[in-house]
């Protein structure tokens, strides 16, 4: 079973929170709020989106890349951990 199916409700809740952040951004633009407020809203939405993307990429690597017909070697797990760490660092 796919990791997205296992975590479906959690992922949907996170996506809905992001949706709420983007809606708040739209309202702020419509209300002509100060640019620093708008930038902060954008930063929060981007951070939430990056966090969700990081979680999904980690799940993909662990569930699909390492999950073959054979148990992954310790070197494969270490390489996957390294890639996951790089992705998380990039998305911060």
Backbone as a printed PyTorch tensor [residue, N CA C, xyz], in Angstrom:
tensor([[[ 0.8480, -1.1850,  0.0000],
         [ 0.0000,  0.0000,  0.0000],
         [ 0.8880,  1.2410,  0.0000]],

        [[ 0.5300,  2.2040, -0.7870],
         [ 1.3110,  3.4190, -0.9340],
         [ 1.3310,  4.2280,  0.3660]],

        [[ 2.4360,  4.8880,  0.5890],
         [ 2.5670,  5.7250,  1.7880],
         [ 1.5600,  6.8680,  1.7780]],

        [[ 1.1550,  7.3390,  0.6010],
         [ 0.1640,  8.4270,  0.5630],
         [-1.2180,  7.9370,  0.9690]],

        [[-1.5040,  6.6680,  0.6940],
         [-2.7870,  6.1120,  1.1220],
         [-2.7850,  5.9140,  2.6330]],

        [[-1.6560,  5.4270,  3.1640],
         [-1.5510,  5.2160,  4.6150],
         [-1.6850,  6.5300,  5.3850]],

        [[-1.1680,  7.6010,  4.8270],
         [-1.1500,  8.8950,  5.5080],
         [-2.1780,  9.8720,  4.9190]],

        [[-3.1640,  9.3510,  4.2260],
         [-4.1080, 10.1730,  3.4670],
         [-4.7140, 11.3090,  4.2970]],

        [[-5.2810, 10.9940,  5.4420],
         [-5.9520, 12.0240,  6.2430],
         [-4.9870, 13.1030,  6.7160]],

        [[-3.8060, 12.7000,  7.1580],
         [-2.7940, 13.6560,  7.6030],
         [-2.3690, 14.5650,  6.4520]],

        [[-2.1560, 13.9920,  5.2900],
         [-1.7400, 14.7780,  4.1280],
         [-2.8480, 15.7380,  3.6860]],

        [[-4.0770, 15.2840,  3.7140],
         [-5.2050, 16.1550,  3.3490],
         [-5.3150, 17.3190,  4.3200]],

        [[-5.1630, 17.0530,  5.6150],
         [-5.2250, 18.1400,  6.6080],
         [-4.1230, 19.1650,  6.3750]],

        [[-2.9230, 18.6840,  6.0870],
         [-1.8150, 19.6100,  5.8280],
         [-2.0870, 20.4320,  4.5760]],

        [[-2.6040, 19.7900,  3.5300],
         [-2.9160, 20.5110,  2.2920],
         [-4.0080, 21.5480,  2.5260]],

        [[-4.9810, 21.2190,  3.3580],
         [-6.0540, 22.1830,  3.6610],
         [-5.5210, 23.3700,  4.4600]],

        [[-4.5460, 23.1090,  5.3420],
         [-3.9240, 24.2240,  6.0660],
         [-3.2000, 25.1460,  5.0910]],

        [[-2.5080, 24.5520,  4.1270],
         [-1.8250, 25.3510,  3.1100],
         [-2.8510, 26.1430,  2.3040]],

        [[-3.9570, 25.5060,  1.9750],
         [-5.0240, 26.1840,  1.2430],
         [-5.5120, 27.3980,  2.0390]],

        [[-5.6720, 27.2290,  3.3470],
         [-6.0920, 28.3440,  4.1940],
         [-5.0670, 29.4620,  4.2050]],

        [[-3.7920, 29.1000,  4.2040],
         [-2.7400, 30.1180,  4.1810],
         [-2.7670, 30.8940,  2.8630]],

        [[-2.9700, 30.1980,  1.7660],
         [-3.0320, 30.8670,  0.4620],
         [-4.2780, 31.7550,  0.3860]],

        [[-5.3830, 31.2930,  0.9360],
         [-6.5950, 32.1240,  0.9600],
         [-6.3670, 33.3820,  1.7940]],

        [[-5.6310, 33.2640,  2.8940],
         [-5.3000, 34.4360,  3.7110],
         [-4.4070, 35.3920,  2.9270]],

        [[-3.5300, 34.8500,  2.1290],
         [-2.6690, 35.6710,  1.2740],
         [-3.5020, 36.4490,  0.2540]],

        [[-4.4510, 35.7890, -0.3660],
         [-5.3300, 36.4470, -1.3350],
         [-6.1110, 37.5770, -0.6560]],

        [[-6.6500, 37.2900,  0.5320],
         [-7.3980, 38.3300,  1.2630],
         [-6.5000, 39.5200,  1.5770]],

        [[-5.2790, 39.2430,  1.9940],
         [-4.3480, 40.3300,  2.3250],
         [-4.0620, 41.1950,  1.0990]],

        [[-3.9250, 40.5600, -0.0600],
         [-3.7000, 41.3290, -1.2820],
         [-4.9310, 42.1460, -1.6450]],

        [[-6.1020, 41.5330, -1.4970],
         [-7.3470, 42.2480, -1.8010],
         [-7.5490, 43.4330, -0.8690]],

        [[-7.1370, 43.2840,  0.3720],
         [-7.2890, 44.3420,  1.3750],
         [-6.1630, 45.3640,  1.3100]],

        [[-5.2320, 45.1480,  0.3800],
         [-4.0820, 46.0470,  0.1870],
         [-3.2860, 46.2300,  1.4770]],

        [[-3.0750, 45.1160,  2.1740],
         [-2.2910, 45.1730,  3.4140],
         [-0.8350, 45.4650,  3.1030]],

        [[-0.1220, 45.8120,  4.1490],
         [ 1.2840, 46.1690,  4.0420],
         [ 2.0910, 45.0340,  3.4200]],

        [[ 3.0820, 45.3920,  2.6070],
         [ 3.8580, 44.3800,  1.8940],
         [ 4.5860, 43.4410,  2.8520]],

        [[ 4.9930, 43.9080,  4.0270],
         [ 5.6740, 43.0140,  4.9770],
         [ 4.7240, 41.9360,  5.4880]],

        [[ 3.4630, 42.2820,  5.6780],
         [ 2.4580, 41.2700,  6.0700],
         [ 2.2710, 40.2400,  4.9640]],

        [[ 2.2050, 40.7210,  3.7390],
         [ 2.0060, 39.8290,  2.5980],
         [ 3.2120, 38.9040,  2.4280]],

        [[ 4.3980, 39.4510,  2.5600],
         [ 5.6030, 38.6290,  2.4390],
         [ 5.6630, 37.5610,  3.5350]],

        [[ 5.2340, 37.9190,  4.7200],
         [ 5.2290, 36.9340,  5.8100],
         [ 4.2250, 35.8170,  5.5270]],

        [[ 3.0620, 36.1680,  5.0140],
         [ 2.0740, 35.1550,  4.6420],
         [ 2.6170, 34.2440,  3.5410]],

        [[ 3.3000, 34.8340,  2.5660],
         [ 3.8940, 34.0460,  1.4840],
         [ 4.9690, 33.1090,  2.0200]],

        [[ 5.7670, 33.6080,  2.9210],
         [ 6.8290, 32.7930,  3.5000],
         [ 6.2650, 31.6100,  4.2790]],

        [[ 5.2190, 31.8480,  5.0290],
         [ 4.5870, 30.7700,  5.8030],
         [ 3.9900, 29.7210,  4.8780]],

        [[ 3.3260, 30.1540,  3.8180],
         [ 2.7240, 29.2130,  2.8680],
         [ 3.8140, 28.4110,  2.1520]],

        [[ 4.8660, 29.0900,  1.7560],
         [ 5.9760, 28.3930,  1.0870],
         [ 6.6190, 27.3830,  2.0220]],

        [[ 6.8230, 27.7530,  3.2780],
         [ 7.4030, 26.8370,  4.2450],
         [ 6.5310, 25.6150,  4.4620]],

        [[ 5.2280, 25.8250,  4.5400],
         [ 4.3040, 24.7040,  4.7220],
         [ 4.3130, 23.7930,  3.5010]],

        [[ 4.3560, 24.3770,  2.3230],
         [ 4.3910, 23.5870,  1.0880],
         [ 5.7000, 22.8010,  1.0010]],

        [[ 6.8090, 23.4470,  1.3240],
         [ 8.0990, 22.7520,  1.3010],
         [ 8.1410, 21.6110,  2.3130]],

        [[ 7.5680, 21.8290,  3.4680],
         [ 7.5330, 20.7920,  4.4960],
         [ 6.7290, 19.5840,  4.0320]],

        [[ 5.5920, 19.8390,  3.4170],
         [ 4.7720, 18.7540,  2.8880],
         [ 5.5060, 18.0250,  1.7640]],

        [[ 6.1590, 18.7770,  0.8890],
         [ 6.9110, 18.1610, -0.2000],
         [ 8.0390, 17.2990,  0.3460]],

        [[ 8.7130, 17.7770,  1.3660],
         [ 9.7930, 17.0210,  1.9960],
         [ 9.2850, 15.7030,  2.5640]],

        [[ 8.1550, 15.7670,  3.2450],
         [ 7.5590, 14.5620,  3.8230],
         [ 7.1780, 13.5530,  2.7350]],

        [[ 6.5770, 14.0520,  1.6650],
         [ 6.1690, 13.1630,  0.5730],
         [ 7.3770, 12.5520, -0.1380]],

        [[ 8.4260, 13.3480, -0.3520],
         [ 9.6200, 12.8090, -1.0000],
         [10.2950, 11.7530, -0.1390]],

        [[10.3500, 11.9940,  1.1690],
         [10.9310, 10.9940,  2.0640],
         [10.1250,  9.6960,  2.0100]],

        [[ 8.8180,  9.8120,  2.0660],
         [ 7.9710,  8.6280,  1.9840],
         [ 8.1400,  7.8970,  0.6650]],

        [[ 8.2820,  8.6580, -0.4080],
         [ 8.4730,  8.0460, -1.7260],
         [ 9.7860,  7.2630, -1.7700]],

        [[10.8420,  7.8690, -1.2780],
         [12.1480,  7.1990, -1.2930],
         [12.1030,  5.9390, -0.4410]],

        [[11.5610,  6.0590,  0.7550],
         [11.5470,  4.9000,  1.6530],
         [10.5770,  3.8060,  1.1740]],

        [[ 9.4600,  4.1890,  0.5630],
         [ 8.4570,  3.2010,  0.1660],
         [ 8.6740,  2.6240, -1.2200]],

        [[ 9.1870,  3.4370, -2.1370],
         [ 9.2560,  3.0010, -3.5260],
         [10.6820,  2.7460, -4.0090]],

        [[11.6250,  3.5730, -3.5740],
         [13.0030,  3.3930, -4.0340],
         [13.6700,  2.2590, -3.2680]],

        [[13.5130,  2.2540, -1.9480],
         [14.1330,  1.2060, -1.1390],
         [13.2940, -0.0610, -1.0600]],

        [[12.0330,  0.0220, -1.3720],
         [11.1340, -1.1050, -1.2060],
         [11.0850, -1.9340, -2.4920]],

        [[12.1160, -2.7150, -2.7050],
         [12.1370, -3.5970, -3.8550],
         [11.8040, -5.0070, -3.4130]],

        [[12.1500, -5.9510, -4.2690],
         [11.9030, -7.3510, -3.9250],
         [12.9080, -7.8530, -2.9060]],

        [[13.9950, -7.1150, -2.7580],
         [15.0370, -7.5000, -1.8040],
         [15.1560, -6.4480, -0.7150]],

        [[15.5080, -6.8940,  0.4540],
         [15.7190, -5.9710,  1.5780],
         [16.9040, -5.0670,  1.2460]],

        [[16.7720, -3.7470,  1.4480],
         [17.8800, -2.8440,  1.1000],
         [19.1000, -3.0960,  1.9780]],

        [[20.2650, -2.8990,  1.3820],
         [21.5060, -3.0410,  2.1350],
         [21.6920, -1.8190,  3.0190]],

        [[22.5920, -1.9170,  3.9500],
         [22.8700, -0.7740,  4.8260],
         [23.4160,  0.3900,  4.0090]],

        [[24.1460,  0.1020,  2.9380],
         [24.6560,  1.1690,  2.0680],
         [23.5120,  1.8680,  1.3370]],

        [[22.5250,  1.1070,  0.8990],
         [21.3780,  1.7070,  0.2250],
         [20.5770,  2.5790,  1.1900]],

        [[20.4000,  2.0930,  2.4010],
         [19.6800,  2.8760,  3.4140],
         [20.4520,  4.1520,  3.7290]],

        [[21.7700,  4.0410,  3.8650],
         [22.5940,  5.2220,  4.1460],
         [22.5150,  6.2210,  2.9930]],

        [[22.5430,  5.7380,  1.7500],
         [22.4370,  6.6190,  0.5860],
         [21.0710,  7.2990,  0.5540]],

        [[20.0200,  6.5420,  0.8510],
         [18.6750,  7.1240,  0.8940],
         [18.5880,  8.1830,  1.9850]],

        [[19.1500,  7.8880,  3.1500],
         [19.1550,  8.8680,  4.2420],
         [19.8950, 10.1440,  3.8360]],

        [[20.9820,  9.9780,  3.0890],
         [21.7550, 11.1340,  2.6290],
         [20.9270, 11.9850,  1.6600]],

        [[20.2600, 11.3380,  0.7260],
         [19.4160, 12.0700, -0.2310],
         [18.2840, 12.7750,  0.5020]],

        [[17.6470, 12.0790,  1.4270],
         [16.5540, 12.6730,  2.2000],
         [17.0600, 13.8880,  2.9750]],

        [[18.2330, 13.7730,  3.5840],
         [18.8150, 14.8900,  4.3060],
         [19.0920, 16.0910,  3.4100]],

        [[19.5920, 15.8140,  2.2020],
         [19.8550, 16.9020,  1.2520],
         [18.5640, 17.5850,  0.8300]],

        [[17.5510, 16.7910,  0.5440],
         [16.2570, 17.3560,  0.1330],
         [15.6740, 18.2090,  1.2540]],

        [[15.7070, 17.6930,  2.4750],
         [15.1720, 18.4660,  3.6000],
         [15.9430, 19.7640,  3.7960]],

        [[17.2590, 19.6990,  3.6470],
         [18.0870, 20.8960,  3.8020],
         [17.7550, 21.9170,  2.7160]],

        [[17.5600, 21.4580,  1.4850],
         [17.2360, 22.3270,  0.3730],
         [15.8730, 22.9870,  0.5610]],

        [[14.9240, 22.2500,  1.0900],
         [13.5560, 22.7450,  1.2170],
         [13.3200, 23.5780,  2.4710]],

        [[14.3170, 23.7210,  3.3180],
         [14.1370, 24.5530,  4.5210],
         [14.0320, 26.0030,  4.1630]]])
